[in-house]
Amino acid sequence: MEAREPNRRQRFTSLLVLAQQARQTFERFPLAILSAIVAALAVHLIIDAFEADRETQSLWPVIMTAILGIPFFYALRVLGESRGWPRRLHLGITLAGLILLVVYYLAVPTPVKGADVVSYLLLLAAVLLATSFLPFLGVAGEENGFWQYNKVMFLRLAMAVLYSAVLYVGLALALAACDALLGFDIEGRRYAQLWWWIVLVYSTWFFMAGIPRDVRALQRVSDYPTALRIFTQYVLIPLVVVYMVILYAYMAKIIVQWELPKGWVGYPVIGVSLAGMLALLLVHPIRNKPESKWVVPYAKLFYWAFYPLIVLISVAIVTRISDYGLTENRYLVVVATAWLLGIALYFSFRRTTDIRIIPISLCIVSALAAFGPWGATAFARRSQLNRLREMLIAEAVMIDGRLEGTAKPVPFERKKEISNVVEYVIMYHGADRIRDWYAEPSRLPDEPTPQIAVREMGVEYVSRWQPEGYAITGSAPNPLAVADFDYVYRLNRRDADTTRWSTMLDGETELSLEGTTLQLARPGDPASVLSVDLASMLLALREKEERGESYGREETGIETENEWHRMVFYLREAGGGGEGDSITVDRLSATILVTVK
């Protein structure tokens, strides 16, 4: 009994210490932690709203602002501590930051469009990058302190991720046990809500608890984790080299074949470049040690290896922009390419360099790209609207700056381009950007679908994945009752050159498809023919597809019979061509049930 009493006291003391540390962390970062709690609560409510099929648009600006507030208030606090701000000054700057965040919340439109998300992510990236250098901004000769501070954040973040995952698994299993053993009837959405509370609140609290109060004192710290060196030297750098070799091999291939590079090549180039820079940052403190003499020449070689890849990505993105205009993604690739070129020039030709230039310059670039007429969304919007206007004028759909809505014959590929741009504009910037183009704007609903917007232009809507012609998708019942039928046949016809297809179901019954006519018959017995013309059904479904209307099994199924046969037809997929009242079938997939009487 005497031995157990000290153990109880020790456990109780540990809990008290943990609670005290949590309280001290909250007192140090109150607004950052409160932002995490608000974000978690908003996500919790959104998950409930999804389950109840309620409106959620008003909650998204809350989530965006609250998540932005976590690194924003954290950065202000650490900056104030590093500069030794008096309490009153720190309180005033924090209050100004809170007002600024409220202004941002009021400026976020509802509903949130794709362009708003892009701007938000760029701003969030800028704030996150600012947390890495603000305590050392404008302070000369403290590269080691900057590195040690970011090492602390990196390791603390890794621990937060690990601990959060373990905590979630443990609590989720506990909920499952309560559900299965105690009959608590815990709904599935509670697991998702638990995850977000842990990710947003627990991990934020845990991360900030490990940040030292005097980050400037880290300048005197010289320890370097051996595991970090091993990871960088034997895992990260070899992976970067492998991907660099792949990219150089691809560059050699396109030179030999004399073809333009693919547009997506920019993403692996940027990814490899960032991973390579991260590796060099991780080994920066040991670059002058005898066992790490390879770091300096490797760094020089790495940055010189940038230049051919920058040429590669430049050719790819310029080609893509000339063909399809500028979008947010292409804008960011252009900006990232220019930034990589600047970093490569800086580290290639300067004798003395400062690693802080990497996050500082990237933070500035992200902040500038987030907003303003020079920003990603403004550039992309102007480019795509100009491209759309030029296409509509070229096809005589827009006359004297107005869309009359009269149906015009437009080539298939151009219809697809127009449809894709309209879809982009509506999803990223809203239909109001093109509403005034219509001769009768009132014909457009408040929130039109791309299908409606294109149709009101007088152009048939064509999905980006749709092959030339129409594309219809249906379904058969699941499960499919077959007790009253003799045969179930899965028809898959994809050969457009074959004018007639047929198969024998038994020795006396032939199932055939010719054009749009499906029939059952006994060969040589015209009286037994059961014929179904699919044209009227396909025309009706094609019109629904063009209007963006939904359709169900009633519209994609046919049941018919005669004295000799009974047939039920369930359309699964159809595609082909034809205009107006004419229709052709190039591919047809269906489930057919047949009874031979």
C-alpha positions, 0 to 999 in steps of 0.5 A: 500500500505504501508503494502504491501511494507515491505512484498515485501522487506521481501520476496526479502530479503529472496530470497537474503539470500537463494541465499547467502546461496547457494553461500556459500555452493558452495564455501565451497563444490565446487567439491562435488556439481560439481560432483553432477551436472556432475552426473545429466547431465550424467544421463540426457544424458543416458535417452535421449540416451535410448529414441533414442536407442543410445549407453550409455556405455561410460556414465556409468563410468562418472556417477559412478565416479561423484556420488563417488565424492560427498561423497569423496570431502565432506569428504575431506572438512569436514576433513580439517575443523575439523583439521584446515588445512591451505588453501594451504594444503587443496587445495593440498589434494583436488587436489590429491583427484581429480587426484585419482578420475580421475585415478579411472574413467580411470580404470573403464572398458567399458562396465561395468560388474556386477563385476565392479558394485559390486566393485563400490558399496563396494567402495561407501559404504566405502566412505559414511561410512568414512564421518561419522567418519573422522572428529573424527578419532584419537580424543579421548573422543569425542564420543558425538561430533561424535554422534551429527555430525551424528545426524545432517547428519541423520536429514539433509538427512531426510529433503533433502529426504522430500524436494526433494520429495515435490519439484519433485511432485510440479514441475512435476505437473507444467510440466503436467499442462503446457503440458495439458493447454498450449500445451507444448508437454512435453515428458515423459522422462523429468519427469525422468530427472527432478527427477534425477536433484533434487535427485543429485543436489538439495538434495546434495546442500540442505544437505551440506548447513546444515552441521556446519563448526566447527563439533568438536564444536558439542562435547559441544552440549547435546540436544537430540530430543524427537522424535528420542527417541520415534521412537527408543524406540517404533518403531525401537527396537520393530521391531528388537525384533519381527524379532529376535523372528522370526529368533529364531523360525526358528532356533528352527524349523530347529533343531526340523526337523533336516534340513539345514537352507535356504541360504537366511536366511543370509540376514534377520539376517544381516538386523536385526543385522544392524537395532539393532545396529542402534537403539543402536547408536540412544539411545547412548547419553541417555543410562545413564539417569534415564529414559533410564536405560534399554539401557545398559542391552538391549545392552548387551543382544542384542549382546549376542543374536548375537551368535546363529544367527551367527551360523545359518548364518554360517551353511547356507552360508557354505552349499550354498558355498559347493554346488554352490561355492562362488559368490559376494553375498555369499562372502559378507555374509561371510564377514558380518558374520565375521564382526558381530562376531567381533562386538559382541565380542567387545561389549560383553567382553570389559569394555570400548567401543567406538561406532565409531568402528562400522562405522570405522571397516565396512568402512575398511571391505568394502574398502578391499572387493572392490578390490584386490586378496582378494576382493569379485569379485576376490574370486568369479571369481576364485571359479566359474571358478574352479567350471565350469572347474571341471564340464566340465572335469567331463562330458568330455566336456573339454579334455586336457584343451580344449573345442572341441565343440563336442556335448556331452550327459550331464545330464539335471541338470548338463547342467543347472549348467554349463549354470548358471555358464557360464551366471554368468561369462559372466554377471559379468566378461566377456566372455574373462575369458573363451575364451581361453578355446575353441579350436577355440576361434575365433568361439566365437563373441566379446560379446557372449550370454550365449546361444552361449558360452554354445552351442560352448562348445558342451552342450545344454543351459538350463535356471535356470528357465527351467524345465527338457526338453524344454520350448517354449513361443509364443503368439496369436494376440492381439486383436484377430479377431474372426469374421470368426470363430465359436469357440475360444478355450483356450487349457491348457494341463498340465497332462503328464500322459494323453496320449489323450485329447479331447473336444466336440466343438458341438454335431458333432465336436471333438477337440483332442490332442494325443501326438503331433498330434492335430485334428478336426473330426466328430466322426465316420467319418474318411473322416472329420479328419483335422490333424496337427502334431505339432512335426516339429514346436516344434522341430524347436522352440526347436532348436531356443531356444537352439541357443538363437535365437528369433522367432515370431508369424509366427513360433508359428502359424499354419493355415490349412483347409479341406472340413469340417473344418478350424483351426488356431492354436496359440502356447502360451507355450509348454514344454516336453522332447525328444532328437535329432529328437524325442520330447514329449509334457508334457504341452501345452497352445494354442489358437485355432480358428475353423470354421465348414463348 
